[in-house]
């Protein structure tokens, strides 16, 4: 798996981030590029599994993920993606699948279900409360 291209690693992290955010009962975060990149960069620095995805880079991983999120809606073979408008909204692509089902499938030796949930939590912590929309609110 470590021989994955940058694009493959970005695809995997973008999907894992979507699932991790959904696992926090969050349905959307602001689409403001600077705020989203800042929140991701902060989360990435703290996330213990970041070194498993060396092609994401350490200089400006938020920009790499921002671009990947924009492409995620057209990806094939993924369980979750991001819709982007005024809000960036993670969603499940597989009919009838839960977040837990998708996390179970997505987890591998690089990052467990708990690791992806932790990345989602760290990412959400990087936003001001009014820039996060929780499910049911």
N, CA, C and O atoms as CSV, one atom per row, in Angstrom:
chain,resi,resn,atom,element,x,y,z
A,1,UNK,N,N,0.815,-1.204,0.000
A,1,UNK,CA,C,0.000,0.000,0.000
A,1,UNK,C,C,0.855,1.264,0.000
A,1,UNK,O,O,0.424,2.303,-0.500
A,2,UNK,N,N,2.065,1.183,0.557
A,2,UNK,CA,C,2.897,2.377,0.657
A,2,UNK,C,C,3.375,2.849,-0.712
A,2,UNK,O,O,3.906,3.953,-0.835
A,3,UNK,N,N,3.194,2.038,-1.727
A,3,UNK,CA,C,3.611,2.407,-3.072
A,3,UNK,C,C,2.523,3.170,-3.811
A,3,UNK,O,O,2.617,3.369,-5.023
A,4,UNK,N,N,1.507,3.593,-3.105
A,4,UNK,CA,C,0.417,4.318,-3.752
A,4,UNK,C,C,0.895,5.671,-4.268
A,4,UNK,O,O,1.773,6.304,-3.682
A,5,UNK,N,N,0.302,6.092,-5.367
A,5,UNK,CA,C,0.607,7.408,-5.926
A,5,UNK,C,C,0.014,8.497,-5.029
A,5,UNK,O,O,-0.787,8.222,-4.135
A,6,UNK,N,N,0.421,9.717,-5.286
A,6,UNK,CA,C,-0.134,10.847,-4.537
A,6,UNK,C,C,-1.652,10.887,-4.715
A,6,UNK,O,O,-2.386,11.068,-3.744
A,7,UNK,N,N,-2.121,10.719,-5.947
A,7,UNK,CA,C,-3.559,10.777,-6.206
A,7,UNK,C,C,-4.306,9.695,-5.423
A,7,UNK,O,O,-5.378,9.957,-4.877
A,8,UNK,N,N,-3.753,8.492,-5.365
A,8,UNK,CA,C,-4.398,7.405,-4.623
A,8,UNK,C,C,-4.441,7.711,-3.127
A,8,UNK,O,O,-5.437,7.434,-2.459
A,9,UNK,N,N,-3.357,8.283,-2.605
A,9,UNK,CA,C,-3.325,8.629,-1.185
A,9,UNK,C,C,-4.301,9.761,-0.882
A,9,UNK,O,O,-4.992,9.727,0.136
A,10,UNK,N,N,-4.363,10.759,-1.754
A,10,UNK,CA,C,-5.310,11.864,-1.559
A,10,UNK,C,C,-6.738,11.324,-1.567
A,10,UNK,O,O,-7.540,11.678,-0.702
A,11,UNK,N,N,-7.058,10.478,-2.530
A,11,UNK,CA,C,-8.391,9.870,-2.624
A,11,UNK,C,C,-8.734,9.139,-1.329
A,11,UNK,O,O,-9.846,9.265,-0.818
A,12,UNK,N,N,-7.770,8.367,-0.794
A,12,UNK,CA,C,-8.002,7.591,0.422
A,12,UNK,C,C,-8.223,8.510,1.627
A,12,UNK,O,O,-9.117,8.263,2.437
A,13,UNK,N,N,-7.420,9.560,1.749
A,13,UNK,CA,C,-7.551,10.474,2.886
A,13,UNK,C,C,-8.825,11.304,2.778
A,13,UNK,O,O,-9.500,11.524,3.784
A,14,UNK,N,N,-9.164,11.765,1.587
A,14,UNK,CA,C,-10.400,12.546,1.400
A,14,UNK,C,C,-11.614,11.706,1.802
A,14,UNK,O,O,-12.521,12.205,2.468
A,15,UNK,N,N,-11.632,10.439,1.403
A,15,UNK,CA,C,-12.732,9.555,1.777
A,15,UNK,C,C,-12.728,9.293,3.282
A,15,UNK,O,O,-13.778,9.347,3.923
A,16,UNK,N,N,-11.560,9.011,3.847
A,16,UNK,CA,C,-11.459,8.778,5.284
A,16,UNK,C,C,-11.877,9.992,6.096
A,16,UNK,O,O,-12.522,9.863,7.137
A,17,UNK,N,N,-11.504,11.178,5.610
A,17,UNK,CA,C,-11.898,12.420,6.289
A,17,UNK,C,C,-13.419,12.584,6.250
A,17,UNK,O,O,-14.026,12.946,7.258
A,18,UNK,N,N,-14.030,12.325,5.113
A,18,UNK,CA,C,-15.493,12.421,5.005
A,18,UNK,C,C,-16.158,11.488,6.024
A,18,UNK,O,O,-17.097,11.886,6.714
A,19,UNK,N,N,-15.674,10.263,6.114
A,19,UNK,CA,C,-16.249,9.296,7.049
A,19,UNK,C,C,-15.993,9.708,8.500
A,19,UNK,O,O,-16.865,9.559,9.357
A,20,UNK,N,N,-14.798,10.223,8.766
A,20,UNK,CA,C,-14.470,10.676,10.116
A,20,UNK,C,C,-15.319,11.846,10.561
A,20,UNK,O,O,-15.698,11.939,11.728
A,21,UNK,N,N,-15.619,12.747,9.625
A,21,UNK,CA,C,-16.481,13.892,9.927
A,21,UNK,C,C,-17.913,13.421,10.159
A,21,UNK,O,O,-18.560,13.846,11.116
A,22,UNK,N,N,-18.406,12.546,9.288
A,22,UNK,CA,C,-19.757,12.011,9.464
A,22,UNK,C,C,-19.891,11.283,10.799
A,22,UNK,O,O,-20.950,11.324,11.425
A,23,UNK,N,N,-18.825,10.620,11.235
A,23,UNK,CA,C,-18.853,9.895,12.511
A,23,UNK,C,C,-18.965,10.845,13.701
A,23,UNK,O,O,-19.283,10.409,14.808
A,24,UNK,N,N,-18.711,12.132,13.491
A,24,UNK,CA,C,-18.852,13.140,14.556
A,24,UNK,C,C,-20.260,13.753,14.568
A,24,UNK,O,O,-20.508,14.717,15.293
A,25,UNK,N,N,-21.180,13.196,13.770
A,25,UNK,CA,C,-22.532,13.742,13.617
A,25,UNK,C,C,-22.512,15.138,13.005
A,25,UNK,O,O,-23.356,15.982,13.309
A,26,UNK,N,N,-21.539,15.359,12.144
A,26,UNK,CA,C,-21.425,16.630,11.432
A,26,UNK,C,C,-21.902,16.399,10.009
A,26,UNK,O,O,-21.486,15.445,9.352
A,27,UNK,N,N,-22.778,17.280,9.537
A,27,UNK,CA,C,-23.256,17.130,8.164
A,27,UNK,C,C,-22.600,18.099,7.203
A,27,UNK,O,O,-22.715,17.932,5.989
A,28,UNK,N,N,-21.899,19.130,7.727
A,28,UNK,CA,C,-21.234,20.077,6.835
A,28,UNK,C,C,-20.278,20.975,7.607
A,28,UNK,O,O,-20.448,21.229,8.799
A,29,UNK,N,N,-19.257,21.452,6.876
A,29,UNK,CA,C,-18.361,22.493,7.387
A,29,UNK,C,C,-18.311,23.587,6.320
A,29,UNK,O,O,-18.677,23.362,5.166
A,30,UNK,N,N,-17.860,24.760,6.717
A,30,UNK,CA,C,-17.781,25.851,5.759
A,30,UNK,C,C,-16.944,25.450,4.541
A,30,UNK,O,O,-16.013,24.653,4.656
A,31,UNK,N,N,-17.276,25.998,3.397
A,31,UNK,CA,C,-16.483,25.758,2.194
A,31,UNK,C,C,-15.424,26.836,1.986
A,31,UNK,O,O,-14.707,26.811,0.986
A,32,UNK,N,N,-15.320,27.775,2.912
A,32,UNK,CA,C,-14.309,28.829,2.791
A,32,UNK,C,C,-12.927,28.173,2.740
A,32,UNK,O,O,-12.508,27.513,3.691
A,33,UNK,N,N,-12.231,28.360,1.629
A,33,UNK,CA,C,-10.982,27.643,1.368
A,33,UNK,C,C,-9.951,27.831,2.470
A,33,UNK,O,O,-9.383,26.850,2.949
A,34,UNK,N,N,-9.699,29.058,2.880
A,34,UNK,CA,C,-8.668,29.321,3.891
A,34,UNK,C,C,-9.003,28.639,5.216
A,34,UNK,O,O,-8.131,28.036,5.842
A,35,UNK,N,N,-10.259,28.731,5.643
A,35,UNK,CA,C,-10.664,28.120,6.912
A,35,UNK,C,C,-10.580,26.600,6.847
A,35,UNK,O,O,-10.137,25.957,7.799
A,36,UNK,N,N,-10.998,26.035,5.742
A,36,UNK,CA,C,-10.965,24.594,5.576
A,36,UNK,C,C,-9.517,24.094,5.538
A,36,UNK,O,O,-9.183,23.103,6.188
A,37,UNK,N,N,-8.667,24.775,4.784
A,37,UNK,CA,C,-7.264,24.385,4.718
A,37,UNK,C,C,-6.594,24.504,6.085
A,37,UNK,O,O,-5.839,23.618,6.485
A,38,UNK,N,N,-6.863,25.581,6.794
A,38,UNK,CA,C,-6.273,25.787,8.118
A,38,UNK,C,C,-6.692,24.666,9.063
A,38,UNK,O,O,-5.862,24.112,9.783
A,39,UNK,N,N,-7.982,24.334,9.059
A,39,UNK,CA,C,-8.482,23.265,9.935
A,39,UNK,C,C,-7.834,21.930,9.580
A,39,UNK,O,O,-7.469,21.158,10.467
A,40,UNK,N,N,-7.689,21.658,8.276
A,40,UNK,CA,C,-7.066,20.392,7.896
A,40,UNK,C,C,-5.585,20.377,8.262
A,40,UNK,O,O,-5.089,19.380,8.788
A,41,UNK,N,N,-4.877,21.466,7.990
A,41,UNK,CA,C,-3.447,21.513,8.314
A,41,UNK,C,C,-3.221,21.274,9.800
A,41,UNK,O,O,-2.307,20.545,10.185
A,42,UNK,N,N,-4.055,21.887,10.633
A,42,UNK,CA,C,-3.947,21.717,12.078
A,42,UNK,C,C,-4.200,20.259,12.462
A,42,UNK,O,O,-3.458,19.687,13.261
A,43,UNK,N,N,-5.242,19.665,11.897
A,43,UNK,CA,C,-5.576,18.261,12.183
A,43,UNK,C,C,-4.456,17.333,11.714
A,43,UNK,O,O,-4.089,16.390,12.416
A,44,UNK,N,N,-3.922,17.601,10.538
A,44,UNK,CA,C,-2.894,16.744,9.948
A,44,UNK,C,C,-1.622,16.729,10.802
A,44,UNK,O,O,-0.983,15.688,10.961
A,45,UNK,N,N,-1.268,17.883,11.344
A,45,UNK,CA,C,-0.083,17.965,12.205
A,45,UNK,C,C,-0.262,17.149,13.485
A,45,UNK,O,O,0.710,16.615,14.021
A,46,UNK,N,N,-1.487,17.050,13.972
A,46,UNK,CA,C,-1.767,16.349,15.230
A,46,UNK,C,C,-2.082,14.864,15.027
A,46,UNK,O,O,-1.952,14.070,15.959
A,47,UNK,N,N,-2.494,14.492,13.815
A,47,UNK,CA,C,-2.952,13.126,13.566
A,47,UNK,C,C,-1.775,12.168,13.540
A,47,UNK,O,O,-0.828,12.362,12.777
A,48,UNK,N,N,-1.829,11.145,14.359
A,48,UNK,CA,C,-0.716,10.209,14.512
A,48,UNK,C,C,-0.470,9.335,13.286
A,48,UNK,O,O,0.603,8.742,13.166
A,49,UNK,N,N,-1.423,9.242,12.384
A,49,UNK,CA,C,-1.283,8.366,11.211
A,49,UNK,C,C,-0.872,9.121,9.940
A,49,UNK,O,O,-0.774,8.513,8.874
A,50,UNK,N,N,-0.637,10.412,10.032
A,50,UNK,CA,C,-0.300,11.214,8.843
A,50,UNK,C,C,0.931,10.677,8.112
A,50,UNK,O,O,0.997,10.736,6.884
A,51,UNK,N,N,1.891,10.161,8.850
A,51,UNK,CA,C,3.126,9.658,8.223
A,51,UNK,C,C,2.871,8.450,7.322
A,51,UNK,O,O,3.718,8.097,6.501
A,52,UNK,N,N,1.711,7.817,7.472
A,52,UNK,CA,C,1.359,6.685,6.611
A,52,UNK,C,C,0.976,7.140,5.193
A,52,UNK,O,O,0.825,6.318,4.289
A,53,UNK,N,N,0.823,8.448,5.015
A,53,UNK,CA,C,0.424,9.014,3.723
A,53,UNK,C,C,1.431,10.088,3.317
A,53,UNK,O,O,1.088,11.268,3.246
A,54,UNK,N,N,2.684,9.678,3.049
A,54,UNK,CA,C,3.750,10.647,2.798
A,54,UNK,C,C,3.537,11.518,1.558
A,54,UNK,O,O,4.073,12.624,1.482
A,55,UNK,N,N,2.769,11.036,0.598
A,55,UNK,CA,C,2.573,11.812,-0.627
A,55,UNK,C,C,1.630,12.995,-0.450
A,55,UNK,O,O,1.522,13.842,-1.337
A,56,UNK,N,N,0.940,13.060,0.699
A,56,UNK,CA,C,0.089,14.224,0.974
A,56,UNK,C,C,0.991,15.434,1.214
A,56,UNK,O,O,0.637,16.567,0.887
A,57,UNK,N,N,2.148,15.173,1.783
A,57,UNK,CA,C,3.125,16.230,2.010
A,57,UNK,C,C,2.919,16.949,3.315
A,57,UNK,O,O,1.868,16.834,3.947
A,58,UNK,N,N,3.926,17.690,3.716
A,58,UNK,CA,C,3.848,18.425,4.978
A,58,UNK,C,C,3.844,19.929,4.768
A,58,UNK,O,O,3.601,20.679,5.714
A,59,UNK,N,N,4.107,20.387,3.551
A,59,UNK,CA,C,4.159,21.826,3.295
A,59,UNK,C,C,2.780,22.476,3.368
A,59,UNK,O,O,2.571,23.394,4.160
A,60,UNK,N,N,1.856,22.019,2.566
A,60,UNK,CA,C,0.490,22.560,2.581
A,60,UNK,C,C,-0.517,21.456,2.277
A,60,UNK,O,O,-1.163,21.470,1.229
A,61,UNK,N,N,-0.649,20.500,3.195
A,61,UNK,CA,C,-1.567,19.386,2.937
A,61,UNK,C,C,-3.018,19.842,2.776
A,61,UNK,O,O,-3.790,19.185,2.078
A,62,UNK,N,N,-3.399,20.948,3.403
A,62,UNK,CA,C,-4.768,21.439,3.296
A,62,UNK,C,C,-5.163,21.762,1.869
A,62,UNK,O,O,-6.294,21.493,1.464
A,63,UNK,N,N,-4.250,22.335,1.103
A,63,UNK,CA,C,-4.539,22.659,-0.292
A,63,UNK,C,C,-4.711,21.383,-1.105
A,63,UNK,O,O,-5.596,21.296,-1.956
A,64,UNK,N,N,-3.865,20.397,-0.842
A,64,UNK,CA,C,-3.958,19.101,-1.535
A,64,UNK,C,C,-5.324,18.466,-1.264
A,64,UNK,O,O,-5.969,17.953,-2.178
A,65,UNK,N,N,-5.752,18.504,-0.014
A,65,UNK,CA,C,-7.032,17.905,0.363
A,65,UNK,C,C,-8.196,18.734,-0.179
A,65,UNK,O,O,-9.204,18.165,-0.599
A,66,UNK,N,N,-8.082,20.053,-0.180
A,66,UNK,CA,C,-9.108,20.939,-0.761
A,66,UNK,C,C,-9.370,20.535,-2.209
A,66,UNK,O,O,-10.520,20.387,-2.624
A,67,UNK,N,N,-8.299,20.360,-2.968
A,67,UNK,CA,C,-8.430,19.965,-4.376
A,67,UNK,C,C,-9.061,18.573,-4.469
A,67,UNK,O,O,-9.944,18.342,-5.295
A,68,UNK,N,N,-8.607,17.651,-3.622
A,68,UNK,CA,C,-9.152,16.292,-3.612
A,68,UNK,C,C,-10.628,16.256,-3.262
A,68,UNK,O,O,-11.385,15.462,-3.820
A,69,UNK,N,N,-11.043,17.121,-2.330
A,69,UNK,CA,C,-12.464,17.189,-1.967
A,69,UNK,C,C,-13.295,17.637,-3.160
A,69,UNK,O,O,-14.394,17.130,-3.383
A,70,UNK,N,N,-12.773,18.581,-3.920
A,70,UNK,CA,C,-13.487,19.072,-5.097
A,70,UNK,C,C,-13.656,18.010,-6.164
A,70,UNK,O,O,-14.631,18.022,-6.915
A,71,UNK,N,N,-12.712,17.097,-6.228
A,71,UNK,CA,C,-12.767,16.015,-7.227
A,71,UNK,C,C,-13.544,14.803,-6.742
A,71,UNK,O,O,-13.876,13.922,-7.535
A,72,UNK,N,N,-13.839,14.751,-5.443
A,72,UNK,CA,C,-14.370,13.508,-4.859
A,72,UNK,C,C,-15.725,13.104,-5.410
A,72,UNK,O,O,-16.038,11.914,-5.459
A,73,UNK,N,N,-16.538,14.072,-5.827
A,73,UNK,CA,C,-17.878,13.719,-6.324
A,73,UNK,C,C,-17.842,12.902,-7.600
A,73,UNK,O,O,-18.790,12.176,-7.898
A,74,UNK,N,N,-16.757,13.012,-8.358
A,74,UNK,CA,C,-16.679,12.284,-9.626
A,74,UNK,C,C,-15.877,10.998,-9.509
A,74,UNK,O,O,-15.689,10.295,-10.502
A,75,UNK,N,N,-15.401,10.681,-8.310
A,75,UNK,CA,C,-14.586,9.478,-8.108
A,75,UNK,C,C,-15.450,8.226,-8.196
A,75,UNK,O,O,-16.637,8.236,-7.866
A,76,UNK,N,N,-14.833,7.175,-8.639
A,76,UNK,CA,C,-15.482,5.864,-8.667
A,76,UNK,C,C,-14.800,4.968,-7.630
A,76,UNK,O,O,-13.619,5.135,-7.328
A,77,UNK,N,N,-15.560,4.023,-7.096
A,77,UNK,CA,C,-14.992,3.050,-6.181
A,77,UNK,C,C,-14.703,3.582,-4.789
A,77,UNK,O,O,-13.860,3.035,-4.079
A,78,UNK,N,N,-15.388,4.636,-4.394
A,78,UNK,CA,C,-15.220,5.149,-3.035
A,78,UNK,C,C,-16.552,5.041,-2.295
A,78,UNK,O,O,-17.616,4.978,-2.911
A,79,UNK,N,N,-16.477,5.021,-0.972
A,79,UNK,CA,C,-17.678,4.890,-0.161
A,79,UNK,C,C,-18.261,6.209,0.286
A,79,UNK,O,O,-19.430,6.283,0.662
A,80,UNK,N,N,-17.438,7.270,0.245
A,80,UNK,CA,C,-17.900,8.582,0.697
A,80,UNK,C,C,-17.215,9.663,-0.119
A,80,UNK,O,O,-16.114,9.474,-0.636
A,81,UNK,N,N,-17.888,10.798,-0.223
A,81,UNK,CA,C,-17.359,11.921,-1.003
A,81,UNK,C,C,-17.816,13.229,-0.357
A,81,UNK,O,O,-18.455,13.231,0.695
A,82,UNK,N,N,-17.479,14.329,-1.004
A,82,UNK,CA,C,-17.839,15.671,-0.525
A,82,UNK,C,C,-18.600,16.421,-1.606
A,82,UNK,O,O,-18.190,16.431,-2.766
A,83,UNK,N,N,-19.703,17.044,-1.230
A,83,UNK,CA,C,-20.421,17.971,-2.103
A,83,UNK,C,C,-20.020,19.366,-1.643
A,83,UNK,O,O,-19.976,19.644,-0.445
A,84,UNK,N,N,-19.729,20.234,-2.594
A,84,UNK,CA,C,-19.284,21.546,-2.185
A,84,UNK,C,C,-20.141,22.640,-2.808
A,84,UNK,O,O,-20.300,22.722,-4.026
A,85,UNK,N,N,-20.683,23.474,-1.935
A,85,UNK,CA,C,-21.409,24.671,-2.314
A,85,UNK,C,C,-21.007,25.717,-1.296
A,85,UNK,O,O,-19.818,25.968,-1.098
A,86,UNK,N,N,-21.992,26.334,-0.645
A,86,UNK,CA,C,-21.682,27.243,0.457
A,86,UNK,C,C,-21.051,26.446,1.601
A,86,UNK,O,O,-20.226,26.961,2.355
A,87,UNK,N,N,-21.456,25.188,1.712
A,87,UNK,CA,C,-20.938,24.266,2.725
A,87,UNK,C,C,-20.238,23.105,2.018
A,87,UNK,O,O,-20.576,22.765,0.884
A,88,UNK,N,N,-19.271,22.508,2.691
A,88,UNK,CA,C,-18.664,21.258,2.236
A,88,UNK,C,C,-19.347,20.147,3.024
A,88,UNK,O,O,-19.242,20.078,4.248
A,89,UNK,N,N,-20.052,19.276,2.295
A,89,UNK,CA,C,-20.895,18.270,2.930
A,89,UNK,C,C,-20.426,16.857,2.593
A,89,UNK,O,O,-20.489,16.437,1.437
A,90,UNK,N,N,-19.956,16.125,3.602
A,90,UNK,CA,C,-19.591,14.729,3.351
A,90,UNK,C,C,-20.853,13.874,3.234
A,90,UNK,O,O,-21.856,14.140,3.896
A,91,UNK,N,N,-20.794,12.859,2.396
A,91,UNK,CA,C,-21.951,11.978,2.257
A,91,UNK,C,C,-21.503,10.582,1.845
A,91,UNK,O,O,-20.427,10.392,1.279
A,92,UNK,N,N,-22.361,9.614,2.144
A,92,UNK,CA,C,-22.125,8.204,1.808
A,92,UNK,C,C,-22.614,7.955,0.384
A,92,UNK,O,O,-23.699,8.394,0.004
A,93,UNK,N,N,-21.805,7.249,-0.394
A,93,UNK,CA,C,-22.177,6.926,-1.767
A,93,UNK,C,C,-22.866,5.569,-1.917
A,93,UNK,O,O,-23.608,5.345,-2.873
A,94,UNK,N,N,-22.618,4.676,-0.977
A,94,UNK,CA,C,-23.161,3.321,-1.092
A,94,UNK,C,C,-24.569,3.249,-0.502
A,94,UNK,O,O,-24.767,3.519,0.683
A,95,UNK,N,N,-25.533,2.887,-1.325
A,95,UNK,CA,C,-26.921,2.780,-0.871
A,95,UNK,C,C,-27.054,1.781,0.262
A,95,UNK,O,O,-26.561,0.656,0.181
A,96,UNK,N,N,-27.728,2.210,1.318
A,96,UNK,CA,C,-28.008,1.329,2.436
A,96,UNK,C,C,-26.838,1.118,3.389
A,96,UNK,O,O,-26.963,0.355,4.346
A,97,UNK,N,N,-25.719,1.767,3.155
A,97,UNK,CA,C,-24.551,1.603,4.017
A,97,UNK,C,C,-24.552,2.680,5.091
A,97,UNK,O,O,-24.962,3.816,4.852
A,98,UNK,N,N,-24.089,2.308,6.271
A,98,UNK,CA,C,-23.938,3.275,7.359
A,98,UNK,C,C,-22.497,3.799,7.363
A,98,UNK,O,O,-21.629,3.271,6.668
A,99,UNK,N,N,-22.265,4.839,8.154
A,99,UNK,CA,C,-20.904,5.352,8.331
A,99,UNK,C,C,-20.011,4.234,8.875
A,99,UNK,O,O,-18.882,4.053,8.419
A,100,UNK,N,N,-20.530,3.488,9.853
A,100,UNK,CA,C,-19.754,2.391,10.448
A,100,UNK,C,C,-19.389,1.328,9.407
A,100,UNK,O,O,-18.264,0.829,9.399
A,101,UNK,N,N,-20.333,0.984,8.534
A,101,UNK,CA,C,-20.065,0.003,7.474
A,101,UNK,C,C,-18.931,0.492,6.580
A,101,UNK,O,O,-18.008,-0.258,6.262
A,102,UNK,N,N,-19.013,1.760,6.179
A,102,UNK,CA,C,-18.004,2.329,5.276
A,102,UNK,C,C,-16.646,2.456,5.964
A,102,UNK,O,O,-15.609,2.208,5.349
A,103,UNK,N,N,-16.654,2.841,7.238
A,103,UNK,CA,C,-15.395,2.926,7.987
A,103,UNK,C,C,-14.738,1.556,8.098
A,103,UNK,O,O,-13.519,1.437,7.975
A,104,UNK,N,N,-15.542,0.526,8.329
A,104,UNK,CA,C,-15.020,-0.834,8.424
A,104,UNK,C,C,-14.339,-1.235,7.118
A,104,UNK,O,O,-13.272,-1.848,7.136
A,105,UNK,N,N,-14.941,-0.898,6.007
A,105,UNK,CA,C,-14.381,-1.221,4.701
A,105,UNK,C,C,-13.139,-0.374,4.405
A,105,UNK,O,O,-12.186,-0.863,3.799
A,106,UNK,N,N,-13.148,0.875,4.823
A,106,UNK,CA,C,-12.069,1.821,4.512
A,106,UNK,C,C,-10.812,1.592,5.353
A,106,UNK,O,O,-9.701,1.862,4.896
A,107,UNK,N,N,-10.986,1.101,6.568
A,107,UNK,CA,C,-9.854,0.894,7.475
A,107,UNK,C,C,-8.883,-0.125,6.889
A,107,UNK,O,O,-9.292,-1.100,6.260
A,108,UNK,N,N,-7.591,0.115,7.104
A,108,UNK,CA,C,-6.564,-0.830,6.681
A,108,UNK,C,C,-5.368,-0.693,7.625
A,108,UNK,O,O,-5.484,-0.104,8.700
A,109,UNK,N,N,-4.231,-1.234,7.222
A,109,UNK,CA,C,-3.062,-1.208,8.108
A,109,UNK,C,C,-2.515,0.202,8.332
A,109,UNK,O,O,-1.769,0.432,9.284
A,110,UNK,N,N,-2.873,1.128,7.479
A,110,UNK,CA,C,-2.390,2.504,7.635
A,110,UNK,C,C,-3.206,3.294,8.645
A,110,UNK,O,O,-2.655,4.119,9.373
A,111,UNK,N,N,-4.504,3.056,8.698
A,111,UNK,CA,C,-5.380,3.814,9.598
A,111,UNK,C,C,-6.637,3.000,9.899
A,111,UNK,O,O,-7.334,2.540,8.994
A,112,UNK,N,N,-6.906,2.835,11.183
A,112,UNK,CA,C,-8.077,2.078,11.644
A,112,UNK,C,C,-9.330,2.942,11.600
A,112,UNK,O,O,-9.269,4.136,11.308
A,113,UNK,N,N,-10.462,2.320,11.894
A,113,UNK,CA,C,-11.719,3.083,11.995
A,113,UNK,C,C,-11.559,4.206,13.014
A,113,UNK,O,O,-11.960,5.342,12.761
A,114,UNK,N,N,-10.977,3.887,14.159
A,114,UNK,CA,C,-10.768,4.886,15.199
A,114,UNK,C,C,-9.841,6.015,14.760
A,114,UNK,O,O,-10.032,7.170,15.142
A,115,UNK,N,N,-8.835,5.676,13.955
A,115,UNK,CA,C,-7.925,6.707,13.443
A,115,UNK,C,C,-8.663,7.700,12.547
A,115,UNK,O,O,-8.440,8.907,12.637
A,116,UNK,N,N,-9.544,7.187,11.681
A,116,UNK,CA,C,-10.304,8.079,10.792
A,116,UNK,C,C,-11.272,8.943,11.596
A,116,UNK,O,O,-11.464,10.118,11.285
A,117,UNK,N,N,-11.879,8.363,12.626
A,117,UNK,CA,C,-12.764,9.151,13.499
A,117,UNK,C,C,-11.968,10.244,14.197
A,117,UNK,O,O,-12.449,11.366,14.353
A,118,UNK,N,N,-10.758,9.917,14.613
A,118,UNK,CA,C,-9.904,10.900,15.275
A,118,UNK,C,C,-9.537,12.032,14.317
A,118,UNK,O,O,-9.551,13.199,14.707
A,119,UNK,N,N,-9.211,11.699,13.065
A,119,UNK,CA,C,-8.908,12.749,12.081
A,119,UNK,C,C,-10.128,13.651,11.899
A,119,UNK,O,O,-9.993,14.873,11.846
A,120,UNK,N,N,-11.311,13.058,11.804
A,120,UNK,CA,C,-12.540,13.848,11.673
A,120,UNK,C,C,-12.733,14.779,12.854
A,120,UNK,O,O,-13.091,15.943,12.680
A,121,UNK,N,N,-12.495,14.269,14.061
A,121,UNK,CA,C,-12.648,15.079,15.272
A,121,UNK,C,C,-11.634,16.230,15.298
A,121,UNK,O,O,-11.989,17.368,15.605
A,122,UNK,N,N,-10.375,15.928,14.975
A,122,UNK,CA,C,-9.342,16.965,14.939
A,122,UNK,C,C,-9.668,18.038,13.902
A,122,UNK,O,O,-9.443,19.225,14.138
A,123,UNK,N,N,-10.192,17.622,12.766
A,123,UNK,CA,C,-10.566,18.541,11.685
A,123,UNK,C,C,-11.684,19.473,12.144
A,123,UNK,O,O,-11.600,20.685,11.948
A,124,UNK,N,N,-12.723,18.920,12.748
A,124,UNK,CA,C,-13.865,19.714,13.219
A,124,UNK,C,C,-13.427,20.702,14.298
A,124,UNK,O,O,-13.938,21.820,14.358
A,125,UNK,N,N,-12.490,20.300,15.144
A,125,UNK,CA,C,-11.997,21.190,16.204
A,125,UNK,C,C,-11.312,22.435,15.644
A,125,UNK,O,O,-11.173,23.435,16.348
A,126,UNK,N,N,-10.885,22.381,14.388
A,126,UNK,CA,C,-10.205,23.510,13.765
A,126,UNK,C,C,-11.129,24.612,13.279
A,126,UNK,O,O,-10.657,25.639,12.791
A,127,UNK,N,N,-12.435,24.421,13.402
A,127,UNK,CA,C,-13.410,25.408,12.931
A,127,UNK,C,C,-14.067,26.132,14.091
A,127,UNK,O,O,-14.220,25.573,15.176
A,128,UNK,N,N,-14.457,27.383,13.858
A,128,UNK,CA,C,-15.309,28.086,14.816
A,128,UNK,C,C,-16.666,27.395,14.796
A,128,UNK,O,O,-17.076,26.868,13.762
A,129,UNK,N,N,-17.373,27.393,15.938
A,129,UNK,CA,C,-18.653,26.656,16.022
A,129,UNK,C,C,-19.656,27.009,14.919
A,129,UNK,O,O,-20.372,26.131,14.438
A,130,UNK,N,N,-19.715,28.268,14.517
A,130,UNK,CA,C,-20.694,28.661,13.496
A,130,UNK,C,C,-20.307,28.179,12.085
A,130,UNK,O,O,-21.077,28.335,11.138
A,131,UNK,N,N,-19.130,27.606,11.963
A,131,UNK,CA,C,-18.664,27.104,10.667
A,131,UNK,C,C,-18.851,25.594,10.528
A,131,UNK,O,O,-18.382,24.979,9.571
A,132,UNK,N,N,-19.552,25.008,11.514
A,132,UNK,CA,C,-19.842,23.572,11.521
A,132,UNK,C,C,-21.344,23.391,11.669
A,132,UNK,O,O,-21.968,24.012,12.530
A,133,UNK,N,N,-21.922,22.544,10.832
A,133,UNK,CA,C,-23.349,22.241,10.908
A,133,UNK,C,C,-23.513,20.795,11.352
A,133,UNK,O,O,-23.087,19.871,10.660
A,134,UNK,N,N,-24.128,20.609,12.501
A,134,UNK,CA,C,-24.331,19.263,13.036
A,134,UNK,C,C,-25.641,18.677,12.528
A,134,UNK,O,O,-26.595,19.407,12.258
A,135,UNK,N,N,-25.681,17.350,12.399
A,135,UNK,CA,C,-26.902,16.666,11.977
A,135,UNK,C,C,-28.013,16.946,12.986
A,135,UNK,O,O,-27.790,16.931,14.196
A,136,UNK,N,N,-29.194,17.197,12.475
A,136,UNK,CA,C,-30.353,17.428,13.331
A,136,UNK,C,C,-30.450,18.818,13.931
A,136,UNK,O,O,-31.339,19.089,14.737
A,137,UNK,N,N,-29.525,19.713,13.536
A,137,UNK,CA,C,-29.599,21.060,14.114
A,137,UNK,C,C,-30.164,22.060,13.130
A,137,UNK,O,O,-30.294,23.240,13.454
